[in-house]
Amino acid sequence: MSQSPPEETDFIHSEEFLHGLMKHQLKLSISCAAAFLLLLFGLPLFNYLAPEFMARRVGGFTVSWLVLGVLFFPYVWIIARIFITRSMALEDAEVRNAAEGNKRQS
C-alpha cells in the first residue's frame, strides 16, 4: 500500500522559492570566494610585480610577511563574518517572501 505524497501548496516548498534562494546564495558564495582568491593570488603577484614595495619593513616585518602572517587570518575571518551575516539575512528575506507568497495563495 503505497500512498502518494501530499501535494505541497505552500510557497516555501515550491521549486521557484528554492531556485531563487539557491541563486542568491550562489552569488554570495562567488563574491566571497572572489575576495579570498584576490588575496590568495594577489600576494604572490605583488611579490613578483613590486618586490621593492613588498620588501619594505613595517613593524619589524616585510610587507609580504605582514600580509601573509598577520593580516591573512583576520581578512579570512572578515570574509566569513560577511558571508554568514549576509547568508542569514538572505534566508530571513526569503522566508518573509515565502510567507507573503503563502498569503497571496490563500
Order of alpha helices (4+ residues) and beta strands (2+ residues): alpha-alpha-beta-beta-alpha
